[in-house]
Amino acid sequence: MEICLGKCLELEGRPYLYGWHELDAVKIKNLYGPDYDRFLELKRQQDPNNIIQSLW
């Protein structure tokens, strides 16, 4: 699965992330670009106590 995920990201694809996946910070940034920073900002604003825990 890790090889397939790596190849998908290498080809700038968008993997289906339901189930097993392991994305480090670099892979997440490459996958979501500036949208990732926006997601983190919204998460900080809307869930400051981290009640809804995400993988990131």
All heavy atoms as TSV, in Angstrom:
chain	resi	resn	atom	element	x	y	z
A	1	MET	N	N	0.832	-1.198	0.000
A	1	MET	CA	C	0.000	0.000	0.000
A	1	MET	C	C	0.874	1.258	0.000
A	1	MET	O	O	0.541	2.234	-0.641
A	1	MET	CB	C	-0.925	-0.004	1.205
A	1	MET	CG	C	-2.017	-1.056	1.168
A	1	MET	SD	S	-3.122	-0.926	-0.246
A	1	MET	CE	C	-3.959	0.587	0.076
A	2	GLU	N	N	1.966	1.200	0.746
A	2	GLU	CA	C	2.839	2.373	0.816
A	2	GLU	C	C	3.450	2.691	-0.548
A	2	GLU	O	O	3.555	3.853	-0.929
A	2	GLU	CB	C	3.940	2.133	1.846
A	2	GLU	CG	C	4.794	3.352	2.088
A	2	GLU	CD	C	5.800	3.144	3.210
A	2	GLU	OE1	O	5.725	2.125	3.909
A	2	GLU	OE2	O	6.658	4.012	3.373
A	3	ILE	N	N	3.822	1.672	-1.297
A	3	ILE	CA	C	4.385	1.877	-2.637
A	3	ILE	C	C	3.348	2.518	-3.549
A	3	ILE	O	O	3.648	3.451	-4.293
A	3	ILE	CB	C	4.893	0.542	-3.219
A	3	ILE	CG1	C	6.091	0.047	-2.421
A	3	ILE	CG2	C	5.256	0.688	-4.698
A	3	ILE	CD1	C	6.495	-1.381	-2.730
A	4	CYS	N	N	2.119	2.028	-3.492
A	4	CYS	CA	C	1.044	2.589	-4.320
A	4	CYS	C	C	0.767	4.045	-3.947
A	4	CYS	O	O	0.587	4.890	-4.826
A	4	CYS	CB	C	-0.232	1.765	-4.166
A	4	CYS	SG	S	-0.117	0.121	-4.878
A	5	LEU	N	N	0.733	4.335	-2.658
A	5	LEU	CA	C	0.510	5.710	-2.211
A	5	LEU	C	C	1.633	6.615	-2.701
A	5	LEU	O	O	1.388	7.706	-3.225
A	5	LEU	CB	C	0.404	5.773	-0.693
A	5	LEU	CG	C	0.268	7.158	-0.078
A	5	LEU	CD1	C	-1.002	7.852	-0.558
A	5	LEU	CD2	C	0.284	7.075	1.444
A	6	GLY	N	N	2.863	6.151	-2.566
A	6	GLY	CA	C	4.008	6.936	-3.027
A	6	GLY	C	C	3.938	7.230	-4.514
A	6	GLY	O	O	4.200	8.354	-4.951
A	7	LYS	N	N	3.590	6.230	-5.317
A	7	LYS	CA	C	3.493	6.423	-6.770
A	7	LYS	C	C	2.368	7.383	-7.115
A	7	LYS	O	O	2.512	8.235	-7.987
A	7	LYS	CB	C	3.275	5.076	-7.463
A	7	LYS	CG	C	3.422	5.144	-8.953
A	7	LYS	CD	C	4.830	5.534	-9.335
A	7	LYS	CE	C	5.072	5.403	-10.816
A	7	LYS	NZ	N	6.419	5.823	-11.195
A	8	CYS	N	N	1.245	7.267	-6.428
A	8	CYS	CA	C	0.116	8.168	-6.656
A	8	CYS	C	C	0.531	9.612	-6.398
A	8	CYS	O	O	0.267	10.508	-7.199
A	8	CYS	CB	C	-1.051	7.777	-5.751
A	8	CYS	SG	S	-2.500	8.819	-5.933
A	9	LEU	N	N	1.218	9.840	-5.276
A	9	LEU	CA	C	1.652	11.201	-4.950
A	9	LEU	C	C	2.712	11.688	-5.932
A	9	LEU	O	O	2.714	12.860	-6.319
A	9	LEU	CB	C	2.180	11.252	-3.518
A	9	LEU	CG	C	1.142	10.972	-2.430
A	9	LEU	CD1	C	1.808	10.897	-1.061
A	9	LEU	CD2	C	0.044	12.008	-2.436
A	10	GLU	N	N	3.590	10.792	-6.353
A	10	GLU	CA	C	4.625	11.146	-7.324
A	10	GLU	C	C	4.005	11.628	-8.634
A	10	GLU	O	O	4.502	12.545	-9.276
A	10	GLU	CB	C	5.499	9.926	-7.575
A	10	GLU	CG	C	6.577	10.113	-8.609
A	10	GLU	CD	C	7.302	8.805	-8.907
A	10	GLU	OE1	O	7.549	8.037	-7.950
A	10	GLU	OE2	O	7.601	8.553	-10.091
A	11	LEU	N	N	2.906	10.998	-9.028
A	11	LEU	CA	C	2.226	11.363	-10.277
A	11	LEU	C	C	1.212	12.489	-10.092
A	11	LEU	O	O	0.446	12.791	-10.995
A	11	LEU	CB	C	1.525	10.126	-10.850
A	11	LEU	CG	C	2.460	8.983	-11.266
A	11	LEU	CD1	C	1.659	7.744	-11.627
A	11	LEU	CD2	C	3.348	9.418	-12.420
A	12	GLU	N	N	1.233	13.117	-8.887
A	12	GLU	CA	C	0.339	14.228	-8.536
A	12	GLU	C	C	-1.122	13.817	-8.555
A	12	GLU	O	O	-2.012	14.606	-8.864
A	12	GLU	CB	C	0.596	15.439	-9.432
A	12	GLU	CG	C	2.005	15.980	-9.281
A	12	GLU	CD	C	2.261	17.214	-10.112
A	12	GLU	OE1	O	1.308	17.799	-10.671
A	12	GLU	OE2	O	3.434	17.602	-10.212
A	13	GLY	N	N	-1.357	12.554	-8.225
A	13	GLY	CA	C	-2.722	12.064	-8.128
A	13	GLY	C	C	-3.316	12.400	-6.769
A	13	GLY	O	O	-2.660	12.951	-5.889
A	14	ARG	N	N	-4.564	12.081	-6.601
A	14	ARG	CA	C	-5.269	12.303	-5.342
A	14	ARG	C	C	-5.744	10.955	-4.812
A	14	ARG	O	O	-6.704	10.386	-5.313
A	14	ARG	CB	C	-6.472	13.242	-5.540
A	14	ARG	CG	C	-6.096	14.633	-6.027
A	14	ARG	CD	C	-5.275	15.352	-4.971
A	14	ARG	NE	N	-4.878	16.680	-5.384
A	14	ARG	CZ	C	-3.660	17.010	-5.772
A	14	ARG	NH1	N	-2.721	16.103	-5.817
A	14	ARG	NH2	N	-3.367	18.229	-6.112
A	15	PRO	N	N	-5.040	10.415	-3.820
A	15	PRO	CA	C	-5.395	9.082	-3.335
A	15	PRO	C	C	-6.707	9.071	-2.567
A	15	PRO	O	O	-7.107	10.062	-1.962
A	15	PRO	CB	C	-4.232	8.728	-2.408
A	15	PRO	CG	C	-3.715	10.039	-1.944
A	15	PRO	CD	C	-3.926	10.990	-3.093
A	16	TYR	N	N	-7.345	7.934	-2.595
A	16	TYR	CA	C	-8.537	7.699	-1.797
A	16	TYR	C	C	-8.047	7.336	-0.404
A	16	TYR	O	O	-7.379	6.326	-0.221
A	16	TYR	CB	C	-9.340	6.557	-2.423
A	16	TYR	CG	C	-10.591	6.181	-1.682
A	16	TYR	CD1	C	-11.645	7.089	-1.566
A	16	TYR	CD2	C	-10.732	4.931	-1.106
A	16	TYR	CE1	C	-12.801	6.742	-0.904
A	16	TYR	CE2	C	-11.885	4.571	-0.434
A	16	TYR	CZ	C	-12.920	5.487	-0.333
A	16	TYR	OH	O	-14.062	5.160	0.324
A	17	LEU	N	N	-8.315	8.167	0.601
A	17	LEU	CA	C	-7.693	8.020	1.906
A	17	LEU	C	C	-8.558	7.324	2.946
A	17	LEU	O	O	-8.273	7.384	4.130
A	17	LEU	CB	C	-7.267	9.395	2.428
A	17	LEU	CG	C	-6.195	10.092	1.594
A	17	LEU	CD1	C	-5.889	11.467	2.159
A	17	LEU	CD2	C	-4.933	9.261	1.532
A	18	TYR	N	N	-9.576	6.635	2.536
A	18	TYR	CA	C	-10.370	5.887	3.493
A	18	TYR	C	C	-9.645	4.583	3.801
A	18	TYR	O	O	-9.289	3.836	2.905
A	18	TYR	CB	C	-11.764	5.587	2.941
A	18	TYR	CG	C	-12.630	4.854	3.927
A	18	TYR	CD1	C	-13.249	5.549	4.954
A	18	TYR	CD2	C	-12.791	3.487	3.855
A	18	TYR	CE1	C	-14.027	4.882	5.885
A	18	TYR	CE2	C	-13.567	2.816	4.773
A	18	TYR	CZ	C	-14.180	3.519	5.784
A	18	TYR	OH	O	-14.940	2.861	6.707
A	19	GLY	N	N	-9.399	4.317	5.054
A	19	GLY	CA	C	-8.678	3.107	5.413
A	19	GLY	C	C	-7.221	3.404	5.670
A	19	GLY	O	O	-6.869	4.431	6.220
A	20	TRP	N	N	-6.345	2.521	5.236
A	20	TRP	CA	C	-4.917	2.655	5.532
A	20	TRP	C	C	-4.290	3.765	4.725
A	20	TRP	O	O	-4.442	3.845	3.523
A	20	TRP	CB	C	-4.189	1.355	5.212
A	20	TRP	CG	C	-2.742	1.442	5.583
A	20	TRP	CD1	C	-2.201	1.075	6.769
A	20	TRP	CD2	C	-1.675	1.943	4.790
A	20	TRP	NE1	N	-0.857	1.317	6.770
A	20	TRP	CE2	C	-0.498	1.859	5.548
A	20	TRP	CE3	C	-1.584	2.468	3.515
A	20	TRP	CZ2	C	0.748	2.257	5.090
A	20	TRP	CZ3	C	-0.346	2.874	3.053
A	20	TRP	CH2	C	0.797	2.760	3.837
A	21	HIS	N	N	-3.577	4.599	5.388
A	21	HIS	CA	C	-2.714	5.581	4.731
A	21	HIS	C	C	-1.770	6.148	5.767
A	21	HIS	O	O	-2.087	6.198	6.939
A	21	HIS	CB	C	-3.511	6.692	4.049
A	21	HIS	CG	C	-4.313	7.515	4.997
A	21	HIS	ND1	N	-5.513	7.101	5.509
A	21	HIS	CD2	C	-4.078	8.721	5.545
A	21	HIS	CE1	C	-5.995	8.031	6.321
A	21	HIS	NE2	N	-5.140	9.013	6.370
A	22	GLU	N	N	-0.612	6.501	5.333
A	22	GLU	CA	C	0.363	7.089	6.222
A	22	GLU	C	C	0.980	8.281	5.515
A	22	GLU	O	O	1.758	8.129	4.588
A	22	GLU	CB	C	1.436	6.060	6.566
A	22	GLU	CG	C	2.298	6.473	7.728
A	22	GLU	CD	C	3.167	5.329	8.209
A	22	GLU	OE1	O	2.632	4.235	8.439
A	22	GLU	OE2	O	4.377	5.551	8.326
A	23	LEU	N	N	0.566	9.460	5.922
A	23	LEU	CA	C	1.051	10.677	5.293
A	23	LEU	C	C	1.845	11.476	6.317
A	23	LEU	O	O	1.319	11.869	7.347
A	23	LEU	CB	C	-0.117	11.529	4.793
A	23	LEU	CG	C	-1.002	10.920	3.711
A	23	LEU	CD1	C	-2.197	11.821	3.442
A	23	LEU	CD2	C	-0.217	10.695	2.443
A	24	ASP	N	N	3.109	11.723	6.006
A	24	ASP	CA	C	3.891	12.596	6.864
A	24	ASP	C	C	3.625	14.039	6.441
A	24	ASP	O	O	2.888	14.301	5.480
A	24	ASP	CB	C	5.374	12.241	6.818
A	24	ASP	CG	C	5.974	12.336	5.416
A	24	ASP	OD1	O	5.434	13.077	4.569
A	24	ASP	OD2	O	6.984	11.667	5.170
A	25	ALA	N	N	4.218	14.979	7.147
A	25	ALA	CA	C	3.955	16.397	6.884
A	25	ALA	C	C	4.311	16.793	5.456
A	25	ALA	O	O	3.593	17.575	4.825
A	25	ALA	CB	C	4.717	17.268	7.886
A	26	VAL	N	N	5.390	16.267	4.927
A	26	VAL	CA	C	5.811	16.605	3.555
A	26	VAL	C	C	4.786	16.102	2.545
A	26	VAL	O	O	4.389	16.839	1.631
A	26	VAL	CB	C	7.209	16.015	3.258
A	26	VAL	CG1	C	7.579	16.197	1.804
A	26	VAL	CG2	C	8.257	16.655	4.157
A	27	LYS	N	N	4.324	14.850	2.702
A	27	LYS	CA	C	3.340	14.296	1.777
A	27	LYS	C	C	2.027	15.070	1.855
A	27	LYS	O	O	1.399	15.330	0.835
A	27	LYS	CB	C	3.093	12.824	2.079
A	27	LYS	CG	C	4.246	11.927	1.701
A	27	LYS	CD	C	3.962	10.499	2.090
A	27	LYS	CE	C	5.147	9.601	1.817
A	27	LYS	NZ	N	4.938	8.251	2.336
A	28	ILE	N	N	1.627	15.429	3.058
A	28	ILE	CA	C	0.382	16.188	3.230
A	28	ILE	C	C	0.482	17.529	2.527
A	28	ILE	O	O	-0.419	17.933	1.799
A	28	ILE	CB	C	0.055	16.370	4.719
A	28	ILE	CG1	C	-0.340	15.036	5.344
A	28	ILE	CG2	C	-1.053	17.394	4.914
A	28	ILE	CD1	C	-0.451	15.078	6.850
A	29	LYS	N	N	1.591	18.245	2.728
A	29	LYS	CA	C	1.762	19.557	2.085
A	29	LYS	C	C	1.783	19.427	0.572
A	29	LYS	O	O	1.214	20.247	-0.135
A	29	LYS	CB	C	3.031	20.228	2.583
A	29	LYS	CG	C	2.888	20.857	3.930
A	29	LYS	CD	C	3.531	22.210	3.857
A	29	LYS	CE	C	3.220	23.057	5.025
A	29	LYS	NZ	N	2.358	24.143	4.770
A	30	ASN	N	N	2.457	18.397	0.048
A	30	ASN	CA	C	2.503	18.190	-1.402
A	30	ASN	C	C	1.128	17.852	-1.954
A	30	ASN	O	O	0.777	18.265	-3.056
A	30	ASN	CB	C	3.491	17.080	-1.763
A	30	ASN	CG	C	4.931	17.523	-1.597
A	30	ASN	OD1	O	5.230	18.704	-1.601
A	30	ASN	ND2	N	5.815	16.564	-1.432
A	31	LEU	N	N	0.359	17.106	-1.211
A	31	LEU	CA	C	-0.957	16.684	-1.662
A	31	LEU	C	C	-1.969	17.825	-1.642
A	31	LEU	O	O	-2.693	18.048	-2.602
A	31	LEU	CB	C	-1.454	15.532	-0.788
A	31	LEU	CG	C	-2.809	14.932	-1.122
A	31	LEU	CD1	C	-2.816	14.373	-2.537
A	31	LEU	CD2	C	-3.145	13.842	-0.131
A	32	TYR	N	N	-2.014	18.574	-0.547
A	32	TYR	CA	C	-3.056	19.591	-0.372
A	32	TYR	C	C	-2.592	21.017	-0.626
A	32	TYR	O	O	-3.420	21.917	-0.712
A	32	TYR	CB	C	-3.647	19.479	1.029
A	32	TYR	CG	C	-4.382	18.187	1.233
A	32	TYR	CD1	C	-3.846	17.163	1.986
A	32	TYR	CD2	C	-5.606	17.970	0.624
A	32	TYR	CE1	C	-4.515	15.961	2.152
A	32	TYR	CE2	C	-6.286	16.770	0.779
A	32	TYR	CZ	C	-5.730	15.782	1.546
A	32	TYR	OH	O	-6.393	14.593	1.691
A	33	GLY	N	N	-1.296	21.242	-0.732
A	33	GLY	CA	C	-0.779	22.574	-1.017
A	33	GLY	C	C	-1.259	23.606	-0.010
A	33	GLY	O	O	-1.331	23.326	1.190
A	34	PRO	N	N	-1.622	24.805	-0.475
A	34	PRO	CA	C	-2.044	25.866	0.444
A	34	PRO	C	C	-3.365	25.559	1.153
A	34	PRO	O	O	-3.656	26.150	2.191
A	34	PRO	CB	C	-2.171	27.097	-0.451
A	34	PRO	CG	C	-2.318	26.569	-1.833
A	34	PRO	CD	C	-1.606	25.249	-1.861
A	35	ASP	N	N	-4.135	24.621	0.628
A	35	ASP	CA	C	-5.389	24.245	1.293
A	35	ASP	C	C	-5.118	23.623	2.660
A	35	ASP	O	O	-5.932	23.731	3.574
A	35	ASP	CB	C	-6.190	23.262	0.438
A	35	ASP	CG	C	-6.718	23.906	-0.829
A	35	ASP	OD1	O	-6.858	25.142	-0.861
A	35	ASP	OD2	O	-6.982	23.164	-1.789
A	36	TYR	N	N	-3.970	22.982	2.798
A	36	TYR	CA	C	-3.627	22.363	4.080
A	36	TYR	C	C	-3.445	23.417	5.167
A	36	TYR	O	O	-3.948	23.261	6.271
A	36	TYR	CB	C	-2.354	21.524	3.934
A	36	TYR	CG	C	-1.897	20.921	5.238
A	36	TYR	CD1	C	-2.677	19.979	5.889
A	36	TYR	CD2	C	-0.692	21.285	5.816
A	36	TYR	CE1	C	-2.263	19.414	7.087
A	36	TYR	CE2	C	-0.277	20.723	7.003
A	36	TYR	CZ	C	-1.061	19.792	7.636
A	36	TYR	OH	O	-0.652	19.244	8.825
A	37	ASP	N	N	-2.761	24.502	4.844
A	37	ASP	CA	C	-2.584	25.594	5.814
A	37	ASP	C	C	-3.932	26.194	6.197
A	37	ASP	O	O	-4.168	26.528	7.351
A	37	ASP	CB	C	-1.656	26.669	5.255
A	37	ASP	CG	C	-0.234	26.167	5.083
A	37	ASP	OD1	O	0.195	25.307	5.885
A	37	ASP	OD2	O	0.443	26.624	4.144
A	38	ARG	N	N	-4.810	26.331	5.225
A	38	ARG	CA	C	-6.156	26.857	5.500
A	38	ARG	C	C	-6.935	25.906	6.400
A	38	ARG	O	O	-7.622	26.335	7.321
A	38	ARG	CB	C	-6.911	27.089	4.188
A	38	ARG	CG	C	-8.289	27.647	4.364
A	38	ARG	CD	C	-8.258	29.070	4.891
A	38	ARG	NE	N	-9.612	29.564	5.007
A	38	ARG	CZ	C	-10.080	30.216	6.051
A	38	ARG	NH1	N	-9.290	30.525	7.046
A	38	ARG	NH2	N	-11.326	30.602	6.095
A	39	PHE	N	N	-6.822	24.613	6.141
A	39	PHE	CA	C	-7.470	23.616	6.985
A	39	PHE	C	C	-6.990	23.747	8.433
A	39	PHE	O	O	-7.794	23.744	9.364
A	39	PHE	CB	C	-7.170	22.206	6.467
A	39	PHE	CG	C	-7.475	21.128	7.474
A	39	PHE	CD1	C	-8.777	20.744	7.731
A	39	PHE	CD2	C	-6.455	20.520	8.191
A	39	PHE	CE1	C	-9.063	19.772	8.674
A	39	PHE	CE2	C	-6.727	19.547	9.127
A	39	PHE	CZ	C	-8.039	19.169	9.375
A	40	LEU	N	N	-5.672	23.867	8.621
A	40	LEU	CA	C	-5.134	23.984	9.977
A	40	LEU	C	C	-5.635	25.248	10.670
A	40	LEU	O	O	-5.949	25.226	11.862
A	40	LEU	CB	C	-3.605	23.967	9.941
A	40	LEU	CG	C	-2.965	22.650	9.544
A	40	LEU	CD1	C	-1.447	22.800	9.518
A	40	LEU	CD2	C	-3.376	21.527	10.470
A	41	GLU	N	N	-5.712	26.337	9.924
A	41	GLU	CA	C	-6.217	27.591	10.510
A	41	GLU	C	C	-7.679	27.448	10.925
A	41	GLU	O	O	-8.070	27.860	12.016
A	41	GLU	CB	C	-6.044	28.744	9.519
A	41	GLU	CG	C	-6.515	30.075	10.049
A	41	GLU	CD	C	-5.822	30.507	11.332
A	41	GLU	OE1	O	-4.628	30.202	11.504
A	41	GLU	OE2	O	-6.489	31.151	12.171
A	42	LEU	N	N	-8.492	26.868	10.063
A	42	LEU	CA	C	-9.900	26.649	10.407
A	42	LEU	C	C	-10.031	25.708	11.605
A	42	LEU	O	O	-10.866	25.926	12.479
A	42	LEU	CB	C	-10.657	26.080	9.209
A	42	LEU	CG	C	-10.918	27.058	8.077
A	42	LEU	CD1	C	-11.473	26.327	6.860
A	42	LEU	CD2	C	-11.854	28.153	8.523
A	43	LYS	N	N	-9.205	24.685	11.636
A	43	LYS	CA	C	-9.232	23.758	12.764
A	43	LYS	C	C	-8.896	24.474	14.068
A	43	LYS	O	O	-9.548	24.263	15.083
A	43	LYS	CB	C	-8.253	22.617	12.512
A	43	LYS	CG	C	-8.116	21.650	13.653
A	43	LYS	CD	C	-8.531	20.272	13.262
A	43	LYS	CE	C	-8.278	19.239	14.316
A	43	LYS	NZ	N	-9.080	19.380	15.506
A	44	ARG	N	N	-7.876	25.331	14.045
A	44	ARG	CA	C	-7.509	26.089	15.250
A	44	ARG	C	C	-8.643	27.007	15.691
A	44	ARG	O	O	-8.917	27.147	16.874
A	44	ARG	CB	C	-6.242	26.906	14.994
A	44	ARG	CG	C	-4.967	26.104	15.089
A	44	ARG	CD	C	-3.734	27.004	15.085
A	44	ARG	NE	N	-3.477	27.589	13.780
A	44	ARG	CZ	C	-2.769	27.000	12.829
A	44	ARG	NH1	N	-2.242	25.815	13.035
A	44	ARG	NH2	N	-2.571	27.579	11.677
A	45	GLN	N	N	-9.319	27.618	14.736
A	45	GLN	CA	C	-10.410	28.547	15.056
A	45	GLN	C	C	-11.637	27.812	15.579
A	45	GLN	O	O	-12.258	28.247	16.552
A	45	GLN	CB	C	-10.815	29.342	13.816
A	45	GLN	CG	C	-9.816	30.359	13.362
A	45	GLN	CD	C	-10.235	31.007	12.054
A	45	GLN	OE1	O	-11.328	30.790	11.543
A	45	GLN	NE2	N	-9.344	31.799	11.491
A	46	GLN	N	N	-12.014	26.729	14.925
A	46	GLN	CA	C	-13.281	26.058	15.222
A	46	GLN	C	C	-13.174	24.964	16.284
A	46	GLN	O	O	-14.186	24.592	16.880
A	46	GLN	CB	C	-13.868	25.457	13.938
A	46	GLN	CG	C	-14.095	26.470	12.843
A	46	GLN	CD	C	-15.059	27.569	13.249
A	46	GLN	OE1	O	-16.068	27.318	13.900
A	46	GLN	NE2	N	-14.741	28.807	12.893
A	47	ASP	N	N	-11.982	24.461	16.511
A	47	ASP	CA	C	-11.800	23.358	17.463
A	47	ASP	C	C	-10.529	23.585	18.291
A	47	ASP	O	O	-9.597	22.783	18.259
A	47	ASP	CB	C	-11.721	22.034	16.693
A	47	ASP	CG	C	-11.676	20.815	17.603
A	47	ASP	OD1	O	-12.115	20.916	18.765
A	47	ASP	OD2	O	-11.192	19.767	17.143
A	48	PRO	N	N	-10.489	24.685	19.059
A	48	PRO	CA	C	-9.267	25.018	19.804
A	48	PRO	C	C	-8.889	23.974	20.858
A	48	PRO	O	O	-7.731	23.875	21.238
A	48	PRO	CB	C	-9.585	26.367	20.436
A	48	PRO	CG	C	-11.064	26.425	20.498
A	48	PRO	CD	C	-11.562	25.632	19.318
A	49	ASN	N	N	-9.844	23.193	21.322
A	49	ASN	CA	C	-9.554	22.174	22.330
A	49	ASN	C	C	-9.270	20.806	21.719
A	49	ASN	O	O	-9.151	19.823	22.436
A	49	ASN	CB	C	-10.717	22.071	23.319
A	49	ASN	CG	C	-10.898	23.352	24.088
A	49	ASN	OD1	O	-9.921	23.984	24.490
A	49	ASN	ND2	N	-12.133	23.766	24.270
A	50	ASN	N	N	-9.200	20.757	20.391
A	50	ASN	CA	C	-8.889	19.531	19.661
A	50	ASN	C	C	-9.820	18.377	20.035
A	50	ASN	O	O	-9.394	17.245	20.225
A	50	ASN	CB	C	-7.426	19.133	19.879
A	50	ASN	CG	C	-6.944	18.213	18.787
A	50	ASN	OD1	O	-7.388	18.285	17.646
A	50	ASN	ND2	N	-6.010	17.336	19.122
A	51	ILE	N	N	-11.101	18.698	20.118
A	51	ILE	CA	C	-12.086	17.672	20.420
A	51	ILE	C	C	-12.250	16.719	19.242
A	51	ILE	O	O	-12.331	15.511	19.415
A	51	ILE	CB	C	-13.439	18.316	20.791
A	51	ILE	CG1	C	-13.283	19.067	22.109
A	51	ILE	CG2	C	-14.549	17.272	20.876
A	51	ILE	CD1	C	-14.440	19.949	22.481
A	52	ILE	N	N	-12.287	17.297	18.043
A	52	ILE	CA	C	-12.373	16.494	16.832
A	52	ILE	C	C	-10.936	16.266	16.378
A	52	ILE	O	O	-10.323	17.122	15.754
A	52	ILE	CB	C	-13.177	17.196	15.733
A	52	ILE	CG1	C	-14.577	17.489	16.233
A	52	ILE	CG2	C	-13.218	16.336	14.468
A	52	ILE	CD1	C	-15.391	18.363	15.321
A	53	GLN	N	N	-10.400	15.129	16.690
A	53	GLN	CA	C	-9.007	14.849	16.360
A	53	GLN	C	C	-8.898	14.362	14.931
A	53	GLN	O	O	-9.569	13.426	14.523
A	53	GLN	CB	C	-8.440	13.810	17.318
A	53	GLN	CG	C	-8.370	14.329	18.730
A	53	GLN	CD	C	-7.749	13.319	19.676
A	53	GLN	OE1	O	-7.232	12.296	19.263
A	53	GLN	NE2	N	-7.803	13.632	20.936
A	54	SER	N	N	-8.061	15.025	14.191
A	54	SER	CA	C	-7.796	14.612	12.816
A	54	SER	C	C	-6.459	13.909	12.778
A	54	SER	O	O	-5.733	13.852	13.761
A	54	SER	CB	C	-7.802	15.821	11.895
A	54	SER	OG	O	-6.700	16.648	12.212
A	55	LEU	N	N	-6.104	13.401	11.621
A	55	LEU	CA	C	-4.823	12.744	11.462
A	55	LEU	C	C	-3.705	13.758	11.341
A	55	LEU	O	O	-2.542	13.394	11.361
A	55	LEU	CB	C	-4.849	11.852	10.213
A	55	LEU	CG	C	-5.877	10.729	10.259
A	55	LEU	CD1	C	-5.904	10.001	8.924
A	55	LEU	CD2	C	-5.549	9.765	11.377
A	56	TRP	N	N	-4.040	15.032	11.190
A	56	TRP	CA	C	-3.022	16.048	10.971
A	56	TRP	C	C	-2.997	16.981	12.127
A	56	TRP	O	O	-3.481	17.880	12.383
A	56	TRP	CB	C	-3.232	16.762	9.657
A	56	TRP	CG	C	-3.530	15.829	8.562
A	56	TRP	CD1	C	-2.837	14.703	8.247
A	56	TRP	CD2	C	-4.606	15.891	7.632
A	56	TRP	NE1	N	-3.406	14.084	7.190
A	56	TRP	CE2	C	-4.510	14.795	6.784
A	56	TRP	CE3	C	-5.639	16.772	7.429
A	56	TRP	CZ2	C	-5.381	14.557	5.757
A	56	TRP	CZ3	C	-6.510	16.529	6.412
A	56	TRP	CH2	C	-6.381	15.432	5.584
